[in-house]
Amino acid sequence: MEDVVADFKENPRKVKIAGGSARGSMDHLVVAAAFKGEGFDAKKVRYIAYDAGGKAMAALLSGETQLLSTGLGEVLEMSKSGQVKVLAVTAPKRLEAAPDIPTLTEYGNETVFANWRGFFAAPGASEEKVKEWNAALTKMYNTDEWAVVRDRNGWIDNYKPDQDFYKFLEDQEKQMGTLMTELGFLNK
């Protein structure tokens, strides 16, 4: 990671980063945030969008790009077999599924980002129904089966029930909105 930062500092145009989705997507925003966390201008990140993760991986493996921004689950097995080297994860701490992979914070970069998913209900869902769903999800997150899926994909446990999730979404909207404005995707 230190070499990537040094290369970017020397000439940002030299550092090409593949991603399996469009500019402004999570793959792009995460890498822009990571370079911003190093004190660089996020607009100088040379993100190359591919229309699928497989094509982005092919770009990395062929040398078309030097780096790939993707979810850990997409590269974990390839990392274990030595096909790719994962430089860092944006998790708040090292993952049980990948204990040898450092976090960005270990490099002194405070960027933390989890590629989250949510469960959403239609407007007007009853409080009773929301409580049932919270209970079912809490129970699911405490099963051995969930642990297997989580570890296989290199995910973290980040479940937040309804009101905590709503607050998290508000914080994410501010964080990503600021970055998207800096990158020119949103107007102030």
Backbone as ProteinMPNN parsed JSONL, in Angstrom:
{"seq_chain_A": "MEDVVADFKENPRKVKIAGGSARGSMDHLVVAAAFKGEGFDAKKVRYIAYDAGGKAMAALLSGETQLLSTGLGEVLEMSKSGQVKVLAVTAPKRLEAAPDIPTLTEYGNETVFANWRGFFAAPGASEEKVKEWNAALTKMYNTDEWAVVRDRNGWIDNYKPDQDFYKFLEDQEKQMGTLMTELGFLNK", "coords_chain_A": {"N_chain_A": [[0.826, -1.193, 0.0], [1.978, 1.184, 0.715], [3.679, 1.627, -1.445], [1.844, 2.103, -3.499], [0.704, 4.506, -2.631], [2.978, 6.132, -2.727], [3.542, 6.024, -5.492], [1.233, 7.256, -6.485], [1.504, 9.773, -5.378], [3.78, 10.64, -6.713], [2.929, 10.586, -9.443], [-0.234, 10.799, -10.204], [-1.588, 9.951, -12.513], [-0.345, 7.659, -13.347], [-1.321, 5.58, -11.829], [-3.645, 3.273, -12.241], [-6.908, 2.231, -11.605], [-9.077, -0.405, -11.578], [-12.585, -1.095, -11.694], [-15.645, -2.834, -11.201], [-17.946, -1.509, -11.982], [-19.825, 1.479, -12.847], [-18.474, 4.875, -13.107], [-18.709, 6.794, -10.176], [-19.954, 4.84, -8.762], [-20.03, 2.481, -5.979], [-17.547, 1.077, -6.017], [-15.91, 2.985, -7.223], [-16.275, 5.232, -5.506], [-15.297, 4.286, -3.043], [-12.543, 3.871, -3.511], [-11.835, 6.472, -4.209], [-12.378, 7.769, -1.81], [-10.477, 6.488, -0.21], [-8.024, 7.415, -1.3], [-8.395, 10.126, -0.884], [-8.323, 10.02, 1.873], [-5.634, 9.718, 2.197], [-4.773, 12.207, 1.85], [-4.852, 13.189, -0.722], [-6.184, 14.68, -3.76], [-9.303, 13.649, -4.511], [-10.42, 13.73, -7.043], [-8.367, 13.217, -8.748], [-7.996, 10.539, -8.918], [-7.567, 7.804, -10.97], [-9.872, 6.1, -12.089], [-11.048, 3.272, -13.693], [-13.761, 2.213, -15.292], [-15.436, -0.84, -15.621], [-17.827, -3.018, -17.163], [-18.522, -5.147, -15.599], [-17.617, -7.197, -12.792], [-15.943, -9.379, -13.413], [-14.695, -8.583, -15.794], [-13.283, -6.388, -14.864], [-11.549, -7.693, -13.111], [-10.115, -9.195, -14.978], [-8.779, -7.124, -16.259], [-7.041, -6.331, -14.23], [-5.524, -8.72, -13.84], [-4.345, -8.997, -16.337], [-2.659, -6.876, -16.438], [-3.513, -4.507, -17.414], [-4.568, -2.665, -15.663], [-3.25, -1.532, -12.525], [-4.414, -1.896, -10.098], [-7.382, -2.993, -8.333], [-10.59, -2.173, -7.344], [-12.862, -3.551, -5.287], [-15.301, -5.714, -3.707], [-14.298, -7.647, -0.884], [-15.183, -10.294, -0.839], [-15.24, -10.924, -3.515], [-12.655, -11.444, -4.217], [-11.419, -13.01, -2.333], [-10.947, -15.864, -2.348], [-9.203, -16.027, -4.535], [-7.129, -14.584, -3.521], [-6.294, -16.216, -1.419], [-5.251, -18.324, -2.882], [-3.105, -17.152, -4.04], [-3.314, -15.795, -6.445], [-4.015, -13.112, -6.582], [-3.074, -10.175, -4.743], [-4.254, -8.821, -1.858], [-4.22, -5.589, -0.845], [-5.288, -3.969, 1.182], [-8.125, -3.645, 3.364], [-11.231, -1.896, 3.807], [-12.461, -2.172, 6.178], [-13.307, -1.669, 9.67], [-11.682, -3.1, 11.393], [-9.336, -5.869, 11.305], [-10.402, -8.751, 9.489], [-11.914, -11.804, 10.506], [-12.083, -13.772, 8.566], [-9.994, -13.148, 6.95], [-7.371, -12.738, 8.278], [-4.746, -11.924, 7.775], [-4.777, -9.748, 6.162], [-4.276, -6.346, 6.095], [-5.933, -3.409, 7.452], [-6.968, -0.222, 6.094], [-6.726, 1.678, 8.075], [-4.625, 0.74, 9.58], [-2.504, 1.562, 8.085], [-2.47, 4.169, 8.635], [-4.476, 5.579, 7.435], [-7.576, 6.887, 7.727], [-9.876, 5.984, 6.473], [-12.829, 4.242, 6.463], [-15.073, 1.927, 5.336], [-17.94, 0.09, 4.744], [-19.362, -2.191, 2.562], [-22.503, -2.227, 2.505], [-25.706, -3.819, 2.856], [-29.267, -3.57, 2.795], [-32.46, -4.132, 4.38], [-35.59, -3.263, 3.389], [-38.818, -1.875, 3.974], [-42.163, -1.304, 2.807], [-43.641, 1.985, 2.856], [-45.56, 2.799, 5.733], [-45.543, 0.365, 7.003], [-46.365, -1.611, 9.8], [-45.477, -0.98, 13.242], [-45.366, -3.25, 14.779], [-44.86, -5.241, 12.847], [-42.34, -4.411, 11.965], [-40.866, -4.815, 14.304], [-41.039, -7.614, 14.427], [-39.543, -8.307, 12.136], [-37.051, -7.23, 12.854], [-36.465, -8.89, 15.045], [-36.328, -11.398, 13.766], [-34.158, -11.012, 12.003], [-32.098, -10.41, 13.819], [-31.958, -12.853, 15.171], [-31.162, -14.501, 13.018], [-28.61, -13.457, 12.443], [-27.178, -14.473, 14.52], [-26.651, -17.125, 14.081], [-24.907, -20.207, 13.329], [-24.891, -20.801, 10.658], [-25.065, -18.317, 9.401], [-22.567, -17.294, 10.161], [-20.86, -18.912, 8.643], [-21.487, -18.129, 5.991], [-20.869, -15.382, 6.163], [-18.085, -15.439, 6.765], [-17.1, -16.836, 4.55], [-17.455, -14.968, 2.552], [-15.992, -12.829, 3.416], [-17.191, -10.831, 4.926], [-18.36, -8.418, 7.384], [-19.951, -8.398, 10.607], [-22.528, -6.288, 10.809], [-25.029, -5.582, 11.525], [-27.831, -3.516, 11.955], [-30.65, -2.578, 13.7], [-33.913, -1.202, 12.837], [-34.152, 1.779, 13.594], [-31.473, 2.415, 14.213], [-30.294, 1.702, 11.81], [-31.512, 3.547, 10.122], [-30.37, 5.95, 11.05], [-27.689, 5.372, 10.407], [-27.946, 5.315, 7.602], [-28.524, 8.008, 7.117], [-26.075, 9.17, 7.904], [-24.378, 7.94, 6.028], [-25.414, 9.037, 3.691], [-24.67, 11.726, 3.964], [-21.836, 11.506, 4.058], [-21.19, 10.165, 1.584], [-22.482, 11.889, -0.153], [-21.024, 14.279, 0.14], [-18.54, 13.444, -0.881], [-19.316, 12.704, -3.494], [-20.085, 15.19, -4.451], [-17.612, 16.529, -4.405], [-16.349, 15.042, -6.393], [-17.767, 15.812, -8.576], [-20.193, 14.672, -9.293], [-22.546, 15.406, -8.08], [-24.386, 18.431, -7.578], [-23.988, 21.235, -5.453]], "CA_chain_A": [[0.0, 0.0, 0.0], [2.873, 2.345, 0.747], [4.152, 1.831, -2.812], [0.745, 2.706, -4.257], [0.619, 5.903, -2.192], [4.161, 6.824, -3.271], [3.338, 6.155, -6.937], [0.185, 8.248, -6.705], [2.082, 11.074, -5.033], [4.7, 10.985, -7.793], [2.17, 10.855, -10.657], [-1.537, 10.136, -10.081], [-2.017, 9.377, -13.794], [0.275, 6.337, -13.495], [-2.033, 4.587, -11.011], [-4.954, 2.964, -12.825], [-7.675, 1.37, -10.711], [-10.262, -0.989, -12.204], [-13.76, -1.382, -10.888], [-16.652, -3.546, -11.977], [-19.172, -0.73, -12.137], [-19.656, 2.814, -13.427], [-17.935, 5.99, -12.312], [-19.696, 7.221, -9.199], [-20.447, 3.658, -8.047], [-19.305, 2.216, -4.732], [-16.148, 0.752, -6.315], [-15.226, 4.254, -7.471], [-16.307, 6.091, -4.321], [-14.433, 3.744, -1.986], [-11.143, 4.144, -3.829], [-11.668, 7.922, -4.121], [-12.312, 8.083, -0.375], [-9.194, 6.001, 0.312], [-6.963, 8.345, -1.703], [-8.664, 11.361, -0.14], [-7.832, 9.749, 3.225], [-4.176, 9.862, 2.167], [-4.496, 13.625, 1.663], [-4.832, 13.512, -2.139], [-7.408, 15.149, -4.401], [-10.054, 12.468, -4.967], [-10.697, 13.859, -8.477], [-7.209, 12.763, -9.516], [-7.999, 9.078, -8.971], [-7.816, 7.306, -12.333], [-10.76, 4.943, -11.968], [-11.45, 2.761, -14.995], [-14.998, 1.459, -15.095], [-15.74, -1.994, -16.475], [-19.25, -3.295, -16.988], [-18.73, -6.304, -14.727], [-16.467, -7.512, -11.953], [-15.043, -10.295, -14.114], [-13.903, -7.797, -16.741], [-12.354, -5.592, -14.061], [-10.517, -8.625, -12.649], [-9.282, -9.504, -16.147], [-7.912, -5.958, -16.469], [-5.981, -6.422, -13.223], [-4.668, -9.879, -14.085], [-3.602, -8.802, -17.592], [-1.752, -5.742, -16.301], [-4.128, -3.306, -17.981], [-4.596, -1.769, -14.511], [-2.403, -2.016, -11.436], [-5.229, -2.115, -8.905], [-8.796, -3.298, -8.483], [-11.444, -1.822, -6.215], [-13.993, -4.483, -5.294], [-15.59, -6.316, -2.413], [-13.373, -8.711, -0.509], [-15.754, -11.581, -1.225], [-14.965, -11.159, -4.931], [-11.244, -11.804, -4.433], [-10.877, -13.722, -1.181], [-10.39, -17.163, -2.734], [-8.043, -15.769, -5.402], [-6.068, -14.132, -2.623], [-5.801, -17.39, -0.686], [-4.482, -19.168, -3.799], [-1.952, -16.401, -4.515], [-3.535, -15.19, -7.76], [-4.017, -11.666, -6.367], [-2.668, -9.751, -3.404], [-5.126, -7.789, -1.32], [-3.367, -4.636, -0.145], [-5.953, -3.48, 2.397], [-9.58, -3.615, 3.4], [-11.745, -0.673, 4.414], [-13.171, -2.551, 7.406], [-12.766, -0.985, 10.854], [-10.637, -3.939, 11.992], [-9.059, -7.048, 10.482], [-11.506, -9.696, 9.409], [-11.608, -13.186, 10.882], [-11.944, -14.565, 7.344], [-8.761, -12.74, 6.272], [-6.619, -12.085, 9.35], [-3.45, -11.42, 7.323], [-4.965, -8.559, 5.328], [-4.391, -5.159, 6.947], [-6.942, -2.392, 7.175], [-6.385, 1.075, 5.741], [-6.38, 2.401, 9.295], [-3.292, 0.297, 10.009], [-1.546, 2.35, 7.303], [-2.622, 5.568, 9.024], [-5.532, 6.169, 6.63], [-8.779, 6.704, 8.546], [-11.021, 5.605, 5.654], [-13.542, 3.018, 6.818], [-16.296, 1.821, 4.559], [-18.462, -1.273, 4.596], [-20.331, -2.331, 1.487], [-23.648, -2.733, 3.247], [-26.985, -4.118, 2.22], [-30.347, -3.274, 3.723], [-33.802, -4.66, 4.215], [-36.48, -2.115, 3.397], [-40.243, -2.186, 3.93], [-42.996, -0.267, 2.196], [-44.134, 2.99, 3.817], [-46.766, 2.411, 6.448], [-45.419, -0.93, 7.692], [-46.695, -1.44, 11.218], [-44.395, -1.115, 14.227], [-45.361, -4.66, 15.166], [-44.197, -5.983, 11.778], [-40.928, -4.008, 12.006], [-40.281, -5.535, 15.448], [-40.906, -9.024, 14.02], [-38.406, -8.403, 11.213], [-35.832, -7.002, 13.642], [-36.215, -10.108, 15.831], [-35.919, -12.472, 12.847], [-32.803, -10.72, 11.518], [-31.182, -10.564, 14.954], [-31.809, -14.302, 15.364], [-30.389, -15.027, 11.886], [-27.211, -13.035, 12.57], [-26.548, -15.224, 15.6], [-26.591, -18.552, 13.741], [-23.672, -20.738, 12.75], [-25.019, -20.73, 9.207], [-24.689, -16.953, 9.014], [-21.116, -17.171, 10.326], [-20.227, -19.563, 7.491], [-21.679, -17.249, 4.832], [-20.107, -14.162, 6.445], [-16.651, -15.695, 6.649], [-16.799, -17.226, 3.163], [-17.473, -13.767, 1.72], [-15.167, -11.772, 3.983], [-18.064, -9.762, 5.401], [-18.343, -8.144, 8.819], [-21.274, -8.288, 11.213], [-22.798, -4.862, 10.914], [-26.487, -5.452, 11.568], [-28.404, -2.414, 12.72], [-32.106, -2.608, 13.604], [-34.558, -0.124, 12.09], [-33.777, 3.173, 13.864], [-30.017, 2.52, 14.075], [-30.017, 1.65, 10.376], [-31.943, 4.827, 9.566], [-29.301, 6.915, 11.398], [-26.546, 4.989, 9.586], [-28.223, 5.77, 6.239], [-28.357, 9.468, 7.093], [-24.633, 9.438, 7.943], [-23.826, 7.527, 4.741], [-25.838, 10.014, 2.694], [-23.813, 12.909, 4.118], [-20.461, 11.151, 3.678], [-21.115, 9.899, 0.146], [-22.902, 13.114, -0.846], [-19.878, 15.183, 0.131], [-17.552, 12.91, -1.818], [-19.857, 12.793, -4.852], [-20.012, 16.599, -4.826], [-16.203, 16.793, -4.712], [-16.021, 14.383, -7.65], [-18.535, 16.425, -9.652], [-21.393, 13.909, -9.624], [-23.682, 16.121, -7.512], [-24.233, 19.876, -7.404], [-24.336, 21.67, -4.086]], "C_chain_A": [[0.868, 1.254, 0.0], [3.4, 2.664, -0.649], [3.078, 2.502, -3.669], [0.638, 4.184, -3.915], [1.791, 6.703, -2.762], [4.019, 7.035, -4.774], [2.304, 7.23, -7.251], [0.719, 9.652, -6.423], [3.005, 11.561, -6.149], [3.957, 11.379, -9.069], [0.839, 10.116, -10.587], [-1.997, 9.464, -11.373], [-1.447, 7.981, -14.018], [-0.538, 5.23, -12.828], [-3.438, 4.399, -11.559], [-5.655, 1.931, -11.947], [-8.942, 0.902, -11.418], [-11.373, -1.14, -11.182], [-14.822, -1.994, -11.772], [-17.966, -2.821, -12.111], [-18.811, 0.701, -12.549], [-18.953, 3.799, -12.497], [-19.055, 6.487, -11.401], [-20.308, 6.07, -8.417], [-19.639, 3.468, -6.755], [-17.842, 1.87, -4.985], [-15.34, 2.028, -6.514], [-15.154, 5.101, -6.198], [-15.379, 5.592, -3.221], [-12.967, 4.07, -2.273], [-10.874, 5.652, -3.788], [-11.552, 8.35, -2.661], [-10.976, 7.656, 0.219], [-8.05, 6.947, -0.06], [-7.155, 9.706, -1.054], [-8.15, 11.213, 1.291], [-6.317, 9.807, 3.33], [-3.765, 11.317, 1.97], [-4.447, 14.069, 0.207], [-6.186, 14.046, -2.595], [-8.116, 13.939, -4.996], [-10.348, 12.526, -6.464], [-9.534, 13.355, -9.329], [-7.108, 11.243, -9.591], [-8.375, 8.65, -10.39], [-8.581, 5.985, -12.231], [-11.216, 4.543, -13.365], [-12.616, 1.808, -14.78], [-15.128, 0.34, -16.119], [-17.186, -2.374, -16.199], [-19.537, -4.573, -16.209], [-17.447, -6.572, -13.945], [-15.458, -8.425, -12.622], [-14.146, -9.567, -15.095], [-12.89, -6.923, -16.0], [-11.218, -6.475, -13.541], [-9.573, -8.98, -13.794], [-8.316, -8.348, -16.43], [-6.751, -5.973, -15.475], [-5.003, -7.544, -13.568], [-3.84, -9.739, -15.362], [-2.594, -7.666, -17.51], [-2.283, -4.465, -16.924], [-4.272, -2.23, -16.9], [-3.706, -2.383, -13.429], [-3.216, -2.426, -10.215], [-6.67, -2.422, -9.281], [-9.501, -2.889, -7.2], [-12.68, -2.701, -6.299], [-14.255, -4.955, -3.876], [-14.644, -7.466, -2.133], [-13.882, -10.079, -0.931], [-15.468, -11.94, -2.675], [-13.543, -11.677, -5.164], [-10.647, -12.68, -3.339], [-10.246, -15.054, -1.571], [-9.166, -16.994, -3.633], [-6.851, -15.302, -4.582], [-5.447, -15.321, -1.895], [-4.945, -18.286, -1.574], [-3.277, -18.434, -4.391], [-2.113, -15.759, -5.878], [-3.544, -13.664, -7.704], [-3.542, -11.389, -4.949], [-3.597, -8.623, -2.965], [-4.252, -6.866, -0.465], [-3.968, -4.17, 1.171], [-7.458, -3.63, 2.242], [-10.015, -2.336, 4.098], [-12.575, -0.964, 5.668], [-12.547, -1.82, 8.599], [-11.672, -1.78, 11.571], [-10.425, -5.146, 11.09], [-10.203, -8.049, 10.586], [-11.057, -11.093, 9.795], [-11.358, -14.05, 9.656], [-10.638, -14.26, 6.608], [-7.838, -12.032, 7.259], [-5.263, -11.519, 8.923], [-3.565, -10.163, 6.47], [-5.164, -7.344, 6.232], [-5.554, -4.255, 6.543], [-6.231, -1.117, 6.734], [-5.96, 1.83, 6.994], [-5.018, 1.976, 9.841], [-2.188, 1.035, 9.257], [-1.629, 3.829, 7.656], [-3.686, 6.303, 8.224], [-6.848, 5.873, 7.346], [-10.031, 6.306, 7.752], [-11.57, 4.247, 6.09], [-14.829, 3.019, 6.021], [-16.689, 0.359, 4.469], [-19.474, -1.259, 3.472], [-21.552, -3.012, 2.082], [-24.818, -3.052, 2.33], [-28.069, -3.864, 3.253], [-31.616, -4.013, 3.394], [-34.75, -3.484, 4.378], [-37.921, -2.579, 3.283], [-40.978, -1.029, 3.259], [-43.411, 0.746, 3.265], [-45.419, 2.494, 4.473], [-46.701, 1.047, 7.103], [-45.635, -0.707, 9.184], [-45.462, -1.625, 12.095], [-44.25, -2.564, 14.644], [-44.593, -5.495, 14.132], [-42.693, -5.667, 11.771], [-40.225, -4.723, 13.159], [-40.074, -7.015, 15.123], [-39.69, -9.203, 13.111], [-37.075, -8.188, 11.935], [-35.467, -8.26, 14.432], [-35.714, -11.238, 14.938], [-34.493, -12.247, 12.354], [-31.769, -10.867, 12.63], [-30.907, -12.043, 15.206], [-30.931, -14.901, 14.272], [-28.905, -14.684, 12.033], [-26.47, -13.775, 13.68], [-26.461, -16.718, 15.319], [-25.221, -18.939, 13.201], [-23.703, -20.644, 11.229], [-24.633, -19.344, 8.687], [-23.174, -16.778, 9.117], [-20.369, -17.788, 9.153], [-20.311, -18.657, 6.263], [-20.839, -15.989, 4.994], [-18.624, -14.389, 6.206], [-16.247, -16.075, 5.225], [-16.673, -15.995, 2.275], [-16.61, -12.629, 2.266], [-15.982, -10.581, 4.457], [-17.837, -9.535, 6.89], [-19.787, -8.159, 9.323], [-21.519, -6.811, 11.47], [-24.3, -4.614, 10.981], [-26.896, -4.303, 12.472], [-29.926, -2.508, 12.577], [-32.636, -1.266, 13.097], [-34.06, 1.296, 12.384], [-32.26, 3.392, 13.776], [-29.617, 2.519, 12.605], [-30.396, 2.971, 9.708], [-30.888, 5.903, 9.834], [-28.057, 6.649, 10.56], [-26.739, 5.484, 8.152], [-28.072, 7.283, 6.112], [-26.879, 9.84, 7.078], [-23.972, 9.079, 6.615], [-24.185, 8.544, 3.653], [-24.98, 11.276, 2.764], [-22.402, 12.623, 3.615], [-20.327, 10.972, 2.167], [-21.527, 11.127, -0.664], [-21.77, 14.113, -0.944], [-18.844, 14.726, -0.892], [-18.054, 13.021, -3.262], [-19.879, 14.236, -5.352], [-18.583, 16.96, -5.207], [-15.801, 16.207, -6.058], [-16.809, 14.93, -8.842], [-19.781, 15.666, -10.068], [-22.673, 14.571, -9.107], [-23.359, 17.601, -7.451], [-24.619, 20.229, -5.986], [-25.68, 22.323, -4.055]], "O_chain_A": [[0.534, 2.256, -0.633], [3.554, 3.833, -1.003], [3.386, 3.378, -4.476], [0.497, 5.022, -4.806], [1.608, 7.828, -3.227], [4.34, 8.11, -5.28], [2.484, 8.02, -8.177], [0.416, 10.598, -7.15], [3.012, 12.744, -6.489], [4.298, 12.375, -9.706], [0.786, 8.921, -10.881], [-2.739, 8.483, -11.314], [-2.001, 7.202, -14.793], [-0.447, 4.069, -13.226], [-4.312, 5.246, -11.37], [-5.082, 0.901, -11.592], [-9.778, 1.716, -11.809], [-11.137, -1.291, -9.983], [-14.888, -1.7, -12.965], [-19.001, -3.449, -12.331], [-17.638, 1.073, -12.59], [-18.852, 3.591, -11.288], [-20.21, 6.586, -11.818], [-21.101, 6.298, -7.503], [-18.692, 4.206, -6.485], [-16.972, 2.322, -4.241], [-14.215, 2.137, -6.028], [-14.094, 5.625, -5.855], [-14.741, 6.394, -2.539], [-12.236, 4.496, -1.378], [-9.792, 6.068, -3.372], [-10.725, 9.195, -2.32], [-10.405, 8.364, 1.048], [-7.199, 7.245, 0.778], [-6.177, 10.37, -0.708], [-7.606, 12.16, 1.86], [-5.774, 9.932, 4.427], [-2.577, 11.637, 1.926], [-4.048, 15.197, -0.081], [-7.197, 13.887, -1.91], [-7.581, 13.279, -5.887], [-10.51, 11.483, -7.096], [-9.712, 13.094, -10.519], [-6.221, 10.717, -10.263], [-9.387, 9.093, -10.934], [-7.996, 4.903, -12.282], [-11.71, 5.373, -14.127], [-12.476, 0.747, -14.171], [-14.955, 0.549, -17.32], [-17.713, -2.087, -15.125], [-20.68, -5.029, -16.166], [-16.348, -6.223, -14.377], [-14.252, -8.27, -12.428], [-12.965, -9.893, -15.218], [-11.765, -6.745, -16.466], [-10.06, -6.058, -13.53], [-8.36, -9.057, -13.596], [-7.164, -8.578, -16.798], [-5.615, -5.664, -15.834], [-3.791, -7.332, -13.583], [-2.75, -10.304, -15.457], [-1.766, -7.504, -18.406], [-1.586, -3.451, -16.959], [-4.121, -1.039, -17.173], [-3.446, -3.586, -13.422], [-2.752, -3.217, -9.393], [-7.114, -2.147, -10.396], [-9.056, -3.224, -6.103], [-13.452, -2.615, -7.253], [-13.507, -4.627, -2.956], [-14.237, -8.179, -3.05], [-13.096, -10.934, -1.338], [-15.452, -13.117, -3.033], [-13.265, -12.282, -6.2], [-9.477, -13.053, -3.42], [-9.12, -15.342, -1.165], [-8.197, -17.741, -3.503], [-5.702, -15.592, -4.916], [-4.226, -15.418, -1.773], [-4.018, -18.937, -1.09], [-2.511, -19.02, -5.155], [-1.145, -15.227, -6.422], [-3.134, -13.0, -8.656], [-3.601, -12.253, -4.075], [-3.701, -7.595, -3.635], [-3.63, -7.3, 0.505], [-3.255, -3.993, 2.158], [-7.983, -3.729, 1.133], [-9.263, -1.761, 4.884], [-13.301, -0.097, 6.155], [-11.39, -1.402, 8.538], [-10.838, -1.205, 12.271], [-11.241, -5.416, 10.209], [-10.867, -8.173, 11.615], [-9.954, -11.517, 9.453], [-10.524, -14.955, 9.69], [-10.223, -15.027, 5.739], [-7.554, -10.846, 7.094], [-4.688, -10.708, 9.649], [-2.55, -9.577, 6.095], [-6.096, -7.306, 7.035], [-6.077, -4.342, 5.432], [-5.035, -0.952, 6.973], [-4.955, 2.54, 6.984], [-4.336, 2.767, 10.493], [-1.061, 1.124, 9.742], [-0.941, 4.652, 7.052], [-3.792, 7.525, 8.321], [-7.189, 4.707, 7.545], [-11.13, 6.292, 8.306], [-10.861, 3.241, 6.083], [-15.581, 3.993, 6.031], [-15.865, -0.501, 4.155], [-20.352, -0.398, 3.437], [-21.616, -4.24, 2.149], [-24.886, -2.603, 1.186], [-27.814, -3.936, 4.455], [-31.819, -4.464, 2.266], [-34.714, -2.788, 5.393], [-38.218, -3.55, 2.587], [-40.459, 0.083, 3.165], [-43.52, 0.401, 4.442], [-46.252, 1.851, 3.834], [-47.682, 0.6, 7.698], [-45.146, 0.267, 9.755], [-44.525, -2.337, 11.732], [-43.136, -3.051, 14.84], [-43.781, -6.347, 14.492], [-41.872, -6.566, 11.588], [-39.097, -5.189, 12.997], [-39.058, -7.601, 15.497], [-38.904, -10.133, 13.291], [-36.094, -8.879, 11.662], [-34.3, -8.65, 14.484], [-34.784, -11.955, 15.306], [-33.704, -13.19, 12.295], [-30.68, -11.393, 12.399], [-29.763, -12.439, 15.428], [-30.054, -15.715, 14.558], [-28.043, -15.526, 11.776], [-25.244, -13.699, 13.758], [-26.22, -17.501, 16.238], [-24.479, -18.103, 12.685], [-22.673, -20.434, 10.589], [-23.961, -19.218, 7.663], [-22.566, -16.17, 8.237], [-19.354, -17.249, 8.713], [-19.311, -18.445, 5.576], [-20.164, -15.573, 4.052], [-17.98, -13.603, 5.512], [-15.181, -15.682, 4.751], [-15.868, -15.983, 1.344], [-16.51, -11.576, 1.638], [-15.513, -9.445, 4.396], [-17.208, -10.347, 7.569], [-20.725, -7.955, 8.551], [-20.81, -6.171, 12.247], [-24.786, -3.569, 10.549], [-26.391, -4.138, 13.583], [-30.441, -2.518, 11.459], [-31.876, -0.309, 12.95], [-33.581, 1.959, 11.465], [-31.815, 4.443, 13.314], [-28.71, 3.247, 12.201], [-29.681, 3.455, 8.831], [-30.553, 6.68, 8.94], [-27.436, 7.584, 10.056], [-25.806, 6.014, 7.55], [-27.553, 7.777, 5.111], [-26.469, 10.725, 6.327], [-23.112, 9.813, 6.126], [-23.358, 8.869, 2.8], [-24.607, 11.83, 1.73], [-21.841, 13.399, 2.842], [-19.445, 11.565, 1.545], [-20.982, 11.376, -1.739], [-21.57, 14.73, -1.991], [-18.337, 15.529, -1.675], [-17.292, 13.393, -4.154], [-19.711, 14.479, -6.547], [-18.361, 17.625, -6.219], [-15.005, 16.802, -6.785], [-16.549, 14.553, -9.985], [-20.375, 15.983, -11.098], [-23.758, 14.326, -9.635], [-22.2, 17.986, -7.291], [-25.484, 19.586, -5.39], [-26.135, 22.749, -2.993]]}, "name": "protein", "num_of_chains": 1, "seq": "MEDVVADFKENPRKVKIAGGSARGSMDHLVVAAAFKGEGFDAKKVRYIAYDAGGKAMAALLSGETQLLSTGLGEVLEMSKSGQVKVLAVTAPKRLEAAPDIPTLTEYGNETVFANWRGFFAAPGASEEKVKEWNAALTKMYNTDEWAVVRDRNGWIDNYKPDQDFYKFLEDQEKQMGTLMTELGFLNK"}
